[in-house]
Amino acid sequence: MLYVKGVSWVSRNGKKRSNEHSKRYPLVYYYDESGHFHSKRVKWYEIPFYKAQICKQVRIFCTECQEKFDVLVKKNSVAVCPKCLS
């Protein structure tokens, strides 16, 4: 499962400067299952799909185990404690 953080257009040029001849392509920034941060080049027609999958990082305080956690949450979903799953 991918936890998408964002989608953006980047330009690539061999001369390390921005001009009208530089190629632009979209990149997706995401976390994998093990928590490592990656970026991946995607097609232009895949952008709306990945933008719908964007997660945000929230800090929750669990009232049962009395600890704070940083959790990645998708839109319209409830954050769950990773320790006690409540």
PyMOL Python script that loads the backbone (N, CA, C, O; Angstrom):
from pymol import cmd

cmd.read_pdbstr("""\
ATOM      1  N   MET A   1       0.839  -1.178   0.000  1.00  0.00           N
ATOM      2  CA  MET A   1       0.000   0.000   0.000  1.00  0.00           C
ATOM      3  C   MET A   1       0.884   1.240   0.000  1.00  0.00           C
ATOM      4  O   MET A   1       1.868   1.314   0.735  1.00  0.00           O
ATOM      5  N   LEU A   2       0.531   2.193  -0.814  1.00  0.00           N
ATOM      6  CA  LEU A   2       1.267   3.439  -0.904  1.00  0.00           C
ATOM      7  C   LEU A   2       0.546   4.526  -0.120  1.00  0.00           C
ATOM      8  O   LEU A   2      -0.676   4.648  -0.196  1.00  0.00           O
ATOM      9  N   TYR A   3       1.299   5.303   0.622  1.00  0.00           N
ATOM     10  CA  TYR A   3       0.770   6.472   1.306  1.00  0.00           C
ATOM     11  C   TYR A   3       1.298   7.688   0.565  1.00  0.00           C
ATOM     12  O   TYR A   3       2.434   8.105   0.789  1.00  0.00           O
ATOM     13  N   VAL A   4       0.490   8.256  -0.310  1.00  0.00           N
ATOM     14  CA  VAL A   4       0.908   9.351  -1.185  1.00  0.00           C
ATOM     15  C   VAL A   4       0.937  10.648  -0.393  1.00  0.00           C
ATOM     16  O   VAL A   4      -0.028  10.988   0.291  1.00  0.00           O
ATOM     17  N   LYS A   5       2.049  11.372  -0.487  1.00  0.00           N
ATOM     18  CA  LYS A   5       2.188  12.668   0.172  1.00  0.00           C
ATOM     19  C   LYS A   5       1.909  13.821  -0.781  1.00  0.00           C
ATOM     20  O   LYS A   5       1.418  14.865  -0.350  1.00  0.00           O
ATOM     21  N   GLY A   6       2.208  13.659  -2.063  1.00  0.00           N
ATOM     22  CA  GLY A   6       1.958  14.746  -2.988  1.00  0.00           C
ATOM     23  C   GLY A   6       2.334  14.399  -4.407  1.00  0.00           C
ATOM     24  O   GLY A   6       3.040  13.423  -4.664  1.00  0.00           O
ATOM     25  N   VAL A   7       1.844  15.222  -5.337  1.00  0.00           N
ATOM     26  CA  VAL A   7       2.137  15.087  -6.762  1.00  0.00           C
ATOM     27  C   VAL A   7       2.583  16.451  -7.255  1.00  0.00           C
ATOM     28  O   VAL A   7       1.933  17.458  -6.972  1.00  0.00           O
ATOM     29  N   SER A   8       3.685  16.495  -7.987  1.00  0.00           N
ATOM     30  CA  SER A   8       4.143  17.772  -8.517  1.00  0.00           C
ATOM     31  C   SER A   8       4.850  17.567  -9.846  1.00  0.00           C
ATOM     32  O   SER A   8       5.335  16.480 -10.159  1.00  0.00           O
ATOM     33  N   TRP A   9       4.894  18.642 -10.615  1.00  0.00           N
ATOM     34  CA  TRP A   9       5.609  18.639 -11.884  1.00  0.00           C
ATOM     35  C   TRP A   9       7.033  19.123 -11.639  1.00  0.00           C
ATOM     36  O   TRP A   9       7.241  20.129 -10.960  1.00  0.00           O
ATOM     37  N   VAL A  10       8.009  18.414 -12.187  1.00  0.00           N
ATOM     38  CA  VAL A  10       9.399  18.825 -12.091  1.00  0.00           C
ATOM     39  C   VAL A  10       9.969  18.930 -13.500  1.00  0.00           C
ATOM     40  O   VAL A  10       9.509  18.248 -14.415  1.00  0.00           O
ATOM     41  N   SER A  11      10.957  19.775 -13.666  1.00  0.00           N
ATOM     42  CA  SER A  11      11.599  19.916 -14.966  1.00  0.00           C
ATOM     43  C   SER A  11      13.009  19.364 -14.887  1.00  0.00           C
ATOM     44  O   SER A  11      13.682  19.481 -13.863  1.00  0.00           O
ATOM     45  N   ARG A  12      13.438  18.771 -15.962  1.00  0.00           N
ATOM     46  CA  ARG A  12      14.751  18.148 -15.998  1.00  0.00           C
ATOM     47  C   ARG A  12      15.523  18.736 -17.167  1.00  0.00           C
ATOM     48  O   ARG A  12      15.041  18.743 -18.300  1.00  0.00           O
ATOM     49  N   ASN A  13      16.709  19.225 -16.890  1.00  0.00           N
ATOM     50  CA  ASN A  13      17.539  19.804 -17.930  1.00  0.00           C
ATOM     51  C   ASN A  13      18.987  19.410 -17.652  1.00  0.00           C
ATOM     52  O   ASN A  13      19.430  19.424 -16.503  1.00  0.00           O
ATOM     53  N   GLY A  14      19.711  19.063 -18.690  1.00  0.00           N
ATOM     54  CA  GLY A  14      21.085  18.630 -18.519  1.00  0.00           C
ATOM     55  C   GLY A  14      22.031  19.734 -18.111  1.00  0.00           C
ATOM     56  O   GLY A  14      23.100  19.460 -17.565  1.00  0.00           O
ATOM     57  N   LYS A  15      21.657  20.995 -18.367  1.00  0.00           N
ATOM     58  CA  LYS A  15      22.543  22.112 -18.054  1.00  0.00           C
ATOM     59  C   LYS A  15      22.257  22.716 -16.681  1.00  0.00           C
ATOM     60  O   LYS A  15      22.807  23.766 -16.350  1.00  0.00           O
ATOM     61  N   LYS A  16      21.414  22.079 -15.884  1.00  0.00           N
ATOM     62  CA  LYS A  16      21.117  22.519 -14.515  1.00  0.00           C
ATOM     63  C   LYS A  16      20.503  23.916 -14.461  1.00  0.00           C
ATOM     64  O   LYS A  16      20.767  24.671 -13.525  1.00  0.00           O
ATOM     65  N   ARG A  17      19.698  24.261 -15.440  1.00  0.00           N
ATOM     66  CA  ARG A  17      19.001  25.535 -15.404  1.00  0.00           C
ATOM     67  C   ARG A  17      17.634  25.371 -16.058  1.00  0.00           C
ATOM     68  O   ARG A  17      17.399  24.415 -16.797  1.00  0.00           O
ATOM     69  N   SER A  18      16.769  26.279 -15.790  1.00  0.00           N
ATOM     70  CA  SER A  18      15.405  26.208 -16.299  1.00  0.00           C
ATOM     71  C   SER A  18      15.290  27.037 -17.576  1.00  0.00           C
ATOM     72  O   SER A  18      15.673  28.207 -17.603  1.00  0.00           O
ATOM     73  N   ASN A  19      14.769  26.435 -18.609  1.00  0.00           N
ATOM     74  CA  ASN A  19      14.480  27.173 -19.833  1.00  0.00           C
ATOM     75  C   ASN A  19      13.297  26.511 -20.528  1.00  0.00           C
ATOM     76  O   ASN A  19      12.758  25.523 -20.030  1.00  0.00           O
ATOM     77  N   GLU A  20      12.891  27.045 -21.669  1.00  0.00           N
ATOM     78  CA  GLU A  20      11.692  26.535 -22.329  1.00  0.00           C
ATOM     79  C   GLU A  20      11.904  25.160 -22.968  1.00  0.00           C
ATOM     80  O   GLU A  20      10.925  24.506 -23.329  1.00  0.00           O
ATOM     81  N   HIS A  21      13.147  24.702 -23.118  1.00  0.00           N
ATOM     82  CA  HIS A  21      13.408  23.415 -23.742  1.00  0.00           C
ATOM     83  C   HIS A  21      13.534  22.270 -22.746  1.00  0.00           C
ATOM     84  O   HIS A  21      13.721  21.121 -23.145  1.00  0.00           O
ATOM     85  N   SER A  22      13.435  22.564 -21.484  1.00  0.00           N
ATOM     86  CA  SER A  22      13.578  21.502 -20.496  1.00  0.00           C
ATOM     87  C   SER A  22      12.293  20.670 -20.442  1.00  0.00           C
ATOM     88  O   SER A  22      11.192  21.205 -20.575  1.00  0.00           O
ATOM     89  N   LYS A  23      12.445  19.377 -20.249  1.00  0.00           N
ATOM     90  CA  LYS A  23      11.315  18.459 -20.187  1.00  0.00           C
ATOM     91  C   LYS A  23      10.665  18.544 -18.822  1.00  0.00           C
ATOM     92  O   LYS A  23      11.351  18.667 -17.808  1.00  0.00           O
ATOM     93  N   ARG A  24       9.345  18.480 -18.793  1.00  0.00           N
ATOM     94  CA  ARG A  24       8.589  18.480 -17.538  1.00  0.00           C
ATOM     95  C   ARG A  24       7.837  17.168 -17.426  1.00  0.00           C
ATOM     96  O   ARG A  24       7.268  16.677 -18.401  1.00  0.00           O
ATOM     97  N   TYR A  25       7.842  16.606 -16.227  1.00  0.00           N
ATOM     98  CA  TYR A  25       7.097  15.370 -15.996  1.00  0.00           C
ATOM     99  C   TYR A  25       6.628  15.332 -14.551  1.00  0.00           C
ATOM    100  O   TYR A  25       7.245  15.955 -13.686  1.00  0.00           O
ATOM    101  N   PRO A  26       5.545  14.610 -14.275  1.00  0.00           N
ATOM    102  CA  PRO A  26       5.020  14.569 -12.906  1.00  0.00           C
ATOM    103  C   PRO A  26       5.726  13.521 -12.052  1.00  0.00           C
ATOM    104  O   PRO A  26       6.083  12.445 -12.531  1.00  0.00           O
ATOM    105  N   LEU A  27       5.919  13.854 -10.788  1.00  0.00           N
ATOM    106  CA  LEU A  27       6.473  12.933  -9.801  1.00  0.00           C
ATOM    107  C   LEU A  27       5.468  12.736  -8.677  1.00  0.00           C
ATOM    108  O   LEU A  27       4.769  13.669  -8.281  1.00  0.00           O
ATOM    109  N   VAL A  28       5.404  11.523  -8.173  1.00  0.00           N
ATOM    110  CA  VAL A  28       4.579  11.206  -7.009  1.00  0.00           C
ATOM    111  C   VAL A  28       5.528  10.931  -5.850  1.00  0.00           C
ATOM    112  O   VAL A  28       6.454  10.129  -5.977  1.00  0.00           O
ATOM    113  N   TYR A  29       5.298  11.594  -4.720  1.00  0.00           N
ATOM    114  CA  TYR A  29       6.077  11.380  -3.516  1.00  0.00           C
ATOM    115  C   TYR A  29       5.239  10.536  -2.565  1.00  0.00           C
ATOM    116  O   TYR A  29       4.090  10.875  -2.282  1.00  0.00           O
ATOM    117  N   TYR A  30       5.811   9.429  -2.066  1.00  0.00           N
ATOM    118  CA  TYR A  30       5.022   8.502  -1.266  1.00  0.00           C
ATOM    119  C   TYR A  30       5.891   7.770  -0.253  1.00  0.00           C
ATOM    120  O   TYR A  30       7.116   7.728  -0.366  1.00  0.00           O
ATOM    121  N   TYR A  31       5.217   7.193   0.745  1.00  0.00           N
ATOM    122  CA  TYR A  31       5.828   6.286   1.713  1.00  0.00           C
ATOM    123  C   TYR A  31       5.385   4.873   1.358  1.00  0.00           C
ATOM    124  O   TYR A  31       4.229   4.657   0.995  1.00  0.00           O
ATOM    125  N   ASP A  32       6.304   3.903   1.461  1.00  0.00           N
ATOM    126  CA  ASP A  32       5.919   2.513   1.236  1.00  0.00           C
ATOM    127  C   ASP A  32       5.498   1.871   2.560  1.00  0.00           C
ATOM    128  O   ASP A  32       5.383   2.548   3.581  1.00  0.00           O
ATOM    129  N   GLU A  33       5.269   0.549   2.528  1.00  0.00           N
ATOM    130  CA  GLU A  33       4.771  -0.147   3.721  1.00  0.00           C
ATOM    131  C   GLU A  33       5.754  -0.091   4.887  1.00  0.00           C
ATOM    132  O   GLU A  33       5.341  -0.057   6.045  1.00  0.00           O
ATOM    133  N   SER A  34       7.054  -0.082   4.587  1.00  0.00           N
ATOM    134  CA  SER A  34       8.053  -0.071   5.655  1.00  0.00           C
ATOM    135  C   SER A  34       8.363   1.341   6.165  1.00  0.00           C
ATOM    136  O   SER A  34       9.172   1.496   7.079  1.00  0.00           O
ATOM    137  N   GLY A  35       7.733   2.373   5.589  1.00  0.00           N
ATOM    138  CA  GLY A  35       7.906   3.734   6.070  1.00  0.00           C
ATOM    139  C   GLY A  35       9.000   4.519   5.381  1.00  0.00           C
ATOM    140  O   GLY A  35       9.340   5.611   5.837  1.00  0.00           O
ATOM    141  N   HIS A  36       9.569   4.003   4.292  1.00  0.00           N
ATOM    142  CA  HIS A  36      10.610   4.718   3.565  1.00  0.00           C
ATOM    143  C   HIS A  36       9.989   5.662   2.538  1.00  0.00           C
ATOM    144  O   HIS A  36       8.985   5.338   1.903  1.00  0.00           O
ATOM    145  N   PHE A  37      10.602   6.832   2.389  1.00  0.00           N
ATOM    146  CA  PHE A  37      10.104   7.863   1.474  1.00  0.00           C
ATOM    147  C   PHE A  37      10.700   7.654   0.095  1.00  0.00           C
ATOM    148  O   PHE A  37      11.908   7.455  -0.035  1.00  0.00           O
ATOM    149  N   HIS A  38       9.851   7.696  -0.955  1.00  0.00           N
ATOM    150  CA  HIS A  38      10.295   7.502  -2.332  1.00  0.00           C
ATOM    151  C   HIS A  38       9.612   8.512  -3.245  1.00  0.00           C
ATOM    152  O   HIS A  38       8.649   9.176  -2.862  1.00  0.00           O
ATOM    153  N   SER A  39      10.138   8.607  -4.461  1.00  0.00           N
ATOM    154  CA  SER A  39       9.465   9.360  -5.513  1.00  0.00           C
ATOM    155  C   SER A  39       9.443   8.496  -6.762  1.00  0.00           C
ATOM    156  O   SER A  39      10.341   7.689  -7.003  1.00  0.00           O
ATOM    157  N   LYS A  40       8.390   8.688  -7.549  1.00  0.00           N
ATOM    158  CA  LYS A  40       8.211   7.856  -8.728  1.00  0.00           C
ATOM    159  C   LYS A  40       7.665   8.714  -9.855  1.00  0.00           C
ATOM    160  O   LYS A  40       6.789   9.552  -9.642  1.00  0.00           O
ATOM    161  N   ARG A  41       8.183   8.503 -11.048  1.00  0.00           N
ATOM    162  CA  ARG A  41       7.729   9.221 -12.224  1.00  0.00           C
ATOM    163  C   ARG A  41       6.465   8.544 -12.745  1.00  0.00           C
ATOM    164  O   ARG A  41       6.424   7.320 -12.869  1.00  0.00           O
ATOM    165  N   VAL A  42       5.432   9.333 -13.052  1.00  0.00           N
ATOM    166  CA  VAL A  42       4.161   8.775 -13.517  1.00  0.00           C
ATOM    167  C   VAL A  42       3.739   9.450 -14.814  1.00  0.00           C
ATOM    168  O   VAL A  42       4.320  10.455 -15.224  1.00  0.00           O
ATOM    169  N   LYS A  43       2.736   8.891 -15.444  1.00  0.00           N
ATOM    170  CA  LYS A  43       2.167   9.461 -16.665  1.00  0.00           C
ATOM    171  C   LYS A  43       1.238  10.616 -16.298  1.00  0.00           C
ATOM    172  O   LYS A  43       0.772  10.698 -15.162  1.00  0.00           O
ATOM    173  N   TRP A  44       0.967  11.503 -17.245  1.00  0.00           N
ATOM    174  CA  TRP A  44       0.143  12.672 -16.971  1.00  0.00           C
ATOM    175  C   TRP A  44      -1.290  12.287 -16.664  1.00  0.00           C
ATOM    176  O   TRP A  44      -1.958  12.999 -15.914  1.00  0.00           O
ATOM    177  N   TYR A  45      -1.796  11.179 -17.218  1.00  0.00           N
ATOM    178  CA  TYR A  45      -3.183  10.789 -16.988  1.00  0.00           C
ATOM    179  C   TYR A  45      -3.367  10.037 -15.669  1.00  0.00           C
ATOM    180  O   TYR A  45      -4.501   9.741 -15.292  1.00  0.00           O
ATOM    181  N   GLU A  46      -2.281   9.720 -14.960  1.00  0.00           N
ATOM    182  CA  GLU A  46      -2.381   9.087 -13.645  1.00  0.00           C
ATOM    183  C   GLU A  46      -2.436  10.104 -12.510  1.00  0.00           C
ATOM    184  O   GLU A  46      -2.660   9.724 -11.360  1.00  0.00           O
ATOM    185  N   ILE A  47      -2.237  11.382 -12.804  1.00  0.00           N
ATOM    186  CA  ILE A  47      -2.199  12.420 -11.782  1.00  0.00           C
ATOM    187  C   ILE A  47      -3.497  12.504 -10.978  1.00  0.00           C
ATOM    188  O   ILE A  47      -3.420  12.557  -9.750  1.00  0.00           O
ATOM    189  N   PRO A  48      -4.696  12.521 -11.598  1.00  0.00           N
ATOM    190  CA  PRO A  48      -5.919  12.610 -10.780  1.00  0.00           C
ATOM    191  C   PRO A  48      -6.090  11.435  -9.814  1.00  0.00           C
ATOM    192  O   PRO A  48      -6.599  11.617  -8.707  1.00  0.00           O
ATOM    193  N   PHE A  49      -5.678  10.250 -10.213  1.00  0.00           N
ATOM    194  CA  PHE A  49      -5.771   9.087  -9.323  1.00  0.00           C
ATOM    195  C   PHE A  49      -4.900   9.278  -8.090  1.00  0.00           C
ATOM    196  O   PHE A  49      -5.359   9.056  -6.969  1.00  0.00           O
ATOM    197  N   TYR A  50      -3.649   9.686  -8.282  1.00  0.00           N
ATOM    198  CA  TYR A  50      -2.749   9.862  -7.153  1.00  0.00           C
ATOM    199  C   TYR A  50      -3.134  11.050  -6.282  1.00  0.00           C
ATOM    200  O   TYR A  50      -2.914  11.016  -5.071  1.00  0.00           O
ATOM    201  N   LYS A  51      -3.706  12.104  -6.870  1.00  0.00           N
ATOM    202  CA  LYS A  51      -4.153  13.239  -6.073  1.00  0.00           C
ATOM    203  C   LYS A  51      -5.328  12.859  -5.180  1.00  0.00           C
ATOM    204  O   LYS A  51      -5.491  13.428  -4.100  1.00  0.00           O
ATOM    205  N   ALA A  52      -6.138  11.914  -5.612  1.00  0.00           N
ATOM    206  CA  ALA A  52      -7.249  11.438  -4.785  1.00  0.00           C
ATOM    207  C   ALA A  52      -6.760  10.561  -3.638  1.00  0.00           C
ATOM    208  O   ALA A  52      -7.487  10.371  -2.663  1.00  0.00           O
ATOM    209  N   GLN A  53      -5.545  10.023  -3.731  1.00  0.00           N
ATOM    210  CA  GLN A  53      -4.989   9.135  -2.715  1.00  0.00           C
ATOM    211  C   GLN A  53      -4.103   9.846  -1.694  1.00  0.00           C
ATOM    212  O   GLN A  53      -3.491   9.187  -0.854  1.00  0.00           O
ATOM    213  N   ILE A  54      -4.022  11.176  -1.748  1.00  0.00           N
ATOM    214  CA  ILE A  54      -3.106  11.915  -0.879  1.00  0.00           C
ATOM    215  C   ILE A  54      -3.500  11.755   0.589  1.00  0.00           C
ATOM    216  O   ILE A  54      -4.668  11.889   0.956  1.00  0.00           O
ATOM    217  N   CYS A  55      -2.498  11.467   1.414  1.00  0.00           N
ATOM    218  CA  CYS A  55      -2.685  11.310   2.860  1.00  0.00           C
ATOM    219  C   CYS A  55      -2.086  12.513   3.571  1.00  0.00           C
ATOM    220  O   CYS A  55      -1.220  13.205   3.034  1.00  0.00           O
ATOM    221  N   LYS A  56      -2.558  12.747   4.775  1.00  0.00           N
ATOM    222  CA  LYS A  56      -1.933  13.773   5.594  1.00  0.00           C
ATOM    223  C   LYS A  56      -1.477  13.135   6.893  1.00  0.00           C
ATOM    224  O   LYS A  56      -2.036  12.134   7.342  1.00  0.00           O
ATOM    225  N   GLN A  57      -0.460  13.725   7.485  1.00  0.00           N
ATOM    226  CA  GLN A  57       0.105  13.194   8.716  1.00  0.00           C
ATOM    227  C   GLN A  57      -0.506  13.947   9.889  1.00  0.00           C
ATOM    228  O   GLN A  57      -0.421  15.173   9.970  1.00  0.00           O
ATOM    229  N   VAL A  58      -1.124  13.194  10.800  1.00  0.00           N
ATOM    230  CA  VAL A  58      -1.744  13.797  11.973  1.00  0.00           C
ATOM    231  C   VAL A  58      -1.147  13.190  13.228  1.00  0.00           C
ATOM    232  O   VAL A  58      -0.698  12.044  13.230  1.00  0.00           O
ATOM    233  N   ARG A  59      -1.148  13.963  14.279  1.00  0.00           N
ATOM    234  CA  ARG A  59      -0.669  13.476  15.577  1.00  0.00           C
ATOM    235  C   ARG A  59      -1.901  13.188  16.432  1.00  0.00           C
ATOM    236  O   ARG A  59      -2.736  14.065  16.651  1.00  0.00           O
ATOM    237  N   ILE A  60      -2.003  11.954  16.908  1.00  0.00           N
ATOM    238  CA  ILE A  60      -3.143  11.574  17.736  1.00  0.00           C
ATOM    239  C   ILE A  60      -2.657  11.245  19.143  1.00  0.00           C
ATOM    240  O   ILE A  60      -1.506  10.859  19.348  1.00  0.00           O
ATOM    241  N   PHE A  61      -3.551  11.406  20.096  1.00  0.00           N
ATOM    242  CA  PHE A  61      -3.281  11.015  21.466  1.00  0.00           C
ATOM    243  C   PHE A  61      -4.292   9.942  21.832  1.00  0.00           C
ATOM    244  O   PHE A  61      -5.496  10.195  21.852  1.00  0.00           O
ATOM    245  N   CYS A  62      -3.805   8.753  22.120  1.00  0.00           N
ATOM    246  CA  CYS A  62      -4.673   7.633  22.458  1.00  0.00           C
ATOM    247  C   CYS A  62      -5.032   7.724  23.941  1.00  0.00           C
ATOM    248  O   CYS A  62      -4.149   7.827  24.792  1.00  0.00           O
ATOM    249  N   THR A  63      -6.322   7.686  24.245  1.00  0.00           N
ATOM    250  CA  THR A  63      -6.760   7.793  25.634  1.00  0.00           C
ATOM    251  C   THR A  63      -6.609   6.472  26.378  1.00  0.00           C
ATOM    252  O   THR A  63      -6.565   6.465  27.609  1.00  0.00           O
ATOM    253  N   GLU A  64      -6.528   5.364  25.663  1.00  0.00           N
ATOM    254  CA  GLU A  64      -6.393   4.063  26.333  1.00  0.00           C
ATOM    255  C   GLU A  64      -4.954   3.763  26.735  1.00  0.00           C
ATOM    256  O   GLU A  64      -4.698   3.378  27.876  1.00  0.00           O
ATOM    257  N   CYS A  65      -4.008   3.936  25.806  1.00  0.00           N
ATOM    258  CA  CYS A  65      -2.611   3.620  26.128  1.00  0.00           C
ATOM    259  C   CYS A  65      -1.798   4.854  26.541  1.00  0.00           C
ATOM    260  O   CYS A  65      -0.622   4.728  26.882  1.00  0.00           O
ATOM    261  N   GLN A  66      -2.416   6.050  26.515  1.00  0.00           N
ATOM    262  CA  GLN A  66      -1.805   7.298  26.981  1.00  0.00           C
ATOM    263  C   GLN A  66      -0.501   7.633  26.262  1.00  0.00           C
ATOM    264  O   GLN A  66       0.472   8.041  26.897  1.00  0.00           O
ATOM    265  N   GLU A  67      -0.477   7.462  24.936  1.00  0.00           N
ATOM    266  CA  GLU A  67       0.708   7.795  24.152  1.00  0.00           C
ATOM    267  C   GLU A  67       0.320   8.612  22.932  1.00  0.00           C
ATOM    268  O   GLU A  67      -0.823   8.575  22.474  1.00  0.00           O
ATOM    269  N   LYS A  68       1.316   9.365  22.404  1.00  0.00           N
ATOM    270  CA  LYS A  68       1.126  10.147  21.187  1.00  0.00           C
ATOM    271  C   LYS A  68       1.731   9.402  20.003  1.00  0.00           C
ATOM    272  O   LYS A  68       2.775   8.761  20.127  1.00  0.00           O
ATOM    273  N   PHE A  69       1.059   9.494  18.848  1.00  0.00           N
ATOM    274  CA  PHE A  69       1.541   8.839  17.632  1.00  0.00           C
ATOM    275  C   PHE A  69       1.363   9.761  16.441  1.00  0.00           C
ATOM    276  O   PHE A  69       0.424  10.556  16.405  1.00  0.00           O
ATOM    277  N   ASP A  70       2.259   9.662  15.463  1.00  0.00           N
ATOM    278  CA  ASP A  70       2.098  10.312  14.173  1.00  0.00           C
ATOM    279  C   ASP A  70       1.580   9.266  13.198  1.00  0.00           C
ATOM    280  O   ASP A  70       2.225   8.241  12.973  1.00  0.00           O
ATOM    281  N   VAL A  71       0.403   9.531  12.617  1.00  0.00           N
ATOM    282  CA  VAL A  71      -0.268   8.552  11.770  1.00  0.00           C
ATOM    283  C   VAL A  71      -0.589   9.197  10.435  1.00  0.00           C
ATOM    284  O   VAL A  71      -0.978  10.364  10.391  1.00  0.00           O
ATOM    285  N   LEU A  72      -0.431   8.449   9.335  1.00  0.00           N
ATOM    286  CA  LEU A  72      -0.846   8.905   8.017  1.00  0.00           C
ATOM    287  C   LEU A  72      -2.305   8.518   7.809  1.00  0.00           C
ATOM    288  O   LEU A  72      -2.672   7.352   7.954  1.00  0.00           O
ATOM    289  N   VAL A  73      -3.145   9.514   7.465  1.00  0.00           N
ATOM    290  CA  VAL A  73      -4.579   9.300   7.345  1.00  0.00           C
ATOM    291  C   VAL A  73      -5.046   9.801   5.988  1.00  0.00           C
ATOM    292  O   VAL A  73      -4.665  10.893   5.566  1.00  0.00           O
ATOM    293  N   LYS A  74      -5.871   9.009   5.295  1.00  0.00           N
ATOM    294  CA  LYS A  74      -6.479   9.447   4.048  1.00  0.00           C
ATOM    295  C   LYS A  74      -7.688  10.312   4.361  1.00  0.00           C
ATOM    296  O   LYS A  74      -8.136  10.380   5.506  1.00  0.00           O
ATOM    297  N   LYS A  75      -8.221  10.984   3.320  1.00  0.00           N
ATOM    298  CA  LYS A  75      -9.379  11.843   3.507  1.00  0.00           C
ATOM    299  C   LYS A  75     -10.572  11.032   4.001  1.00  0.00           C
ATOM    300  O   LYS A  75     -10.750   9.875   3.619  1.00  0.00           O
ATOM    301  N   ASN A  76     -11.374  11.642   4.840  1.00  0.00           N
ATOM    302  CA  ASN A  76     -12.623  11.068   5.351  1.00  0.00           C
ATOM    303  C   ASN A  76     -12.433   9.719   6.019  1.00  0.00           C
ATOM    304  O   ASN A  76     -13.294   8.847   5.896  1.00  0.00           O
ATOM    305  N   SER A  77     -11.339   9.528   6.715  1.00  0.00           N
ATOM    306  CA  SER A  77     -11.142   8.305   7.483  1.00  0.00           C
ATOM    307  C   SER A  77     -10.718   8.676   8.902  1.00  0.00           C
ATOM    308  O   SER A  77     -10.235   9.780   9.151  1.00  0.00           O
ATOM    309  N   VAL A  78     -10.905   7.755   9.806  1.00  0.00           N
ATOM    310  CA  VAL A  78     -10.638   7.992  11.213  1.00  0.00           C
ATOM    311  C   VAL A  78      -9.248   7.458  11.551  1.00  0.00           C
ATOM    312  O   VAL A  78      -8.875   6.365  11.126  1.00  0.00           O
ATOM    313  N   ALA A  79      -8.492   8.230  12.313  1.00  0.00           N
ATOM    314  CA  ALA A  79      -7.152   7.803  12.727  1.00  0.00           C
ATOM    315  C   ALA A  79      -7.274   6.722  13.800  1.00  0.00           C
ATOM    316  O   ALA A  79      -8.075   6.837  14.727  1.00  0.00           O
ATOM    317  N   VAL A  80      -6.460   5.665  13.655  1.00  0.00           N
ATOM    318  CA  VAL A  80      -6.485   4.533  14.577  1.00  0.00           C
ATOM    319  C   VAL A  80      -5.135   4.441  15.259  1.00  0.00           C
ATOM    320  O   VAL A  80      -4.096   4.629  14.626  1.00  0.00           O
ATOM    321  N   CYS A  81      -5.152   4.154  16.540  1.00  0.00           N
ATOM    322  CA  CYS A  81      -3.922   3.981  17.303  1.00  0.00           C
ATOM    323  C   CYS A  81      -3.191   2.729  16.812  1.00  0.00           C
ATOM    324  O   CYS A  81      -3.786   1.652  16.791  1.00  0.00           O
ATOM    325  N   PRO A  82      -1.909   2.842  16.414  1.00  0.00           N
ATOM    326  CA  PRO A  82      -1.203   1.661  15.904  1.00  0.00           C
ATOM    327  C   PRO A  82      -0.825   0.654  16.995  1.00  0.00           C
ATOM    328  O   PRO A  82      -0.491  -0.490  16.688  1.00  0.00           O
ATOM    329  N   LYS A  83      -0.873   1.065  18.254  1.00  0.00           N
ATOM    330  CA  LYS A  83      -0.476   0.171  19.331  1.00  0.00           C
ATOM    331  C   LYS A  83      -1.638  -0.686  19.820  1.00  0.00           C
ATOM    332  O   LYS A  83      -1.525  -1.910  19.886  1.00  0.00           O
ATOM    333  N   CYS A  84      -2.758  -0.041  20.165  1.00  0.00           N
ATOM    334  CA  CYS A  84      -3.888  -0.799  20.716  1.00  0.00           C
ATOM    335  C   CYS A  84      -5.034  -0.963  19.712  1.00  0.00           C
ATOM    336  O   CYS A  84      -6.021  -1.627  20.026  1.00  0.00           O
ATOM    337  N   LEU A  85      -4.929  -0.373  18.510  1.00  0.00           N
ATOM    338  CA  LEU A  85      -5.916  -0.481  17.440  1.00  0.00           C
ATOM    339  C   LEU A  85      -7.311  -0.052  17.862  1.00  0.00           C
ATOM    340  O   LEU A  85      -8.300  -0.680  17.483  1.00  0.00           O
ATOM    341  N   SER A  86      -7.393   1.025  18.653  1.00  0.00           N
ATOM    342  CA  SER A  86      -8.715   1.525  19.048  1.00  0.00           C
ATOM    343  C   SER A  86      -8.969   2.906  18.454  1.00  0.00           C
ATOM    344  O   SER A  86     -10.030   3.488  18.677  1.00  0.00           O
TER     345      SER A  86
END
""", "prot")
cmd.dss("prot")
cmd.show_as("cartoon", "prot")
cmd.util.cbc("prot")
cmd.orient("prot")
